[in-house]
Amino acid sequence: MYVGIISDTHGVFSEEFRNFLAPVDVIWHAGDFGGGIDFVHTISAFKPLVGVYGNCDAQEIRFECPLVQLFNCEGLKVMMTHIGGYPGHYPLNVRAMIDRHRPDIFVCGHSHILKVMRDPQYNLLAINPGAAGIQGWHAVRTALRMRVDNGKPYDLEVFELPRR
């Protein structure tokens, strides 16, 4: 499985990001889609989509995308939510979900900071793809893609684009 991971698009899904994500099989979106439900449908028409709503997303997006996604990908348990923190700094509710579900991969957004870290306490890979959109304080827009096969993530690639 070839996975694209984005977050915090805030209504922007530019051609450069489409080109980077063109070869993937699925896009995981960690919230703050922006742009309303039509924007979500634009992304899901481009590639199959697994998404969660973010704190800036409208009610119509929240009806279609849940707060938390739990799913399996090629033998790995994945948990995704928008506001998730990072290893050693998870909000209490996220830590409780991690304790309960024991994911192999935890994906979140919100911070607009690209961060991929191994969490030795929970034996998971924590992924925040940063922000793909132009709204916010970040100087560089980012996205990720990786391959997952036989219970192993590999070939993680970072895409960076200056914010304009």
MONOR-V768760 format. One record per backbone hydrogen bond with DSSP energy under -0.5 kcal/mol. CO is the residue of the C=O (numbers start at 1). NH is the residue of the N-H. Records with the same first field share a line. If there is no record, write none. Layout:
CO = NH / NH
//
This chain:
1 = 3 / 148
2 = 25 / 26
3 = 146
4 = 28
5 = 144
6 = 30
7 = 132
8 = 133
9 = 12
14 = 17 / 18
15 = 19
16 = 20
17 = 21
18 = 22
21 = 24
25 = 48
26 = 4
27 = 29 / 50
28 = 6 / 30
29 = 52
31 = 8
32 = 9 / 10
33 = 11
36 = 39 / 40
37 = 41
38 = 42
39 = 43
40 = 44
41 = 45
42 = 46
43 = 47
48 = 27
50 = 29
51 = 66
54 = 57
58 = 61 / 62
59 = 63
60 = 64
61 = 64 / 65
66 = 53
67 = 82
69 = 80
71 = 78
73 = 76
74 = 151
76 = 73 / 78
77 = 104 / 105
78 = 71
79 = 107
80 = 69
82 = 84 / 109
86 = 89
91 = 95
92 = 96
93 = 97
94 = 98
95 = 99
96 = 100
97 = 101
98 = 102
104 = 125
105 = 79
106 = 127
107 = 81
108 = 129
109 = 111
112 = 114 / 131
113 = 130
115 = 128
117 = 126
118 = 120
119 = 123 / 124
124 = 119 / 126
125 = 106
126 = 117
127 = 108
128 = 115
131 = 142
139 = 163
141 = 161
143 = 159
144 = 5
145 = 157
146 = 3
147 = 154
149 = 152
152 = 149
154 = 147
157 = 145
159 = 143
161 = 141
//
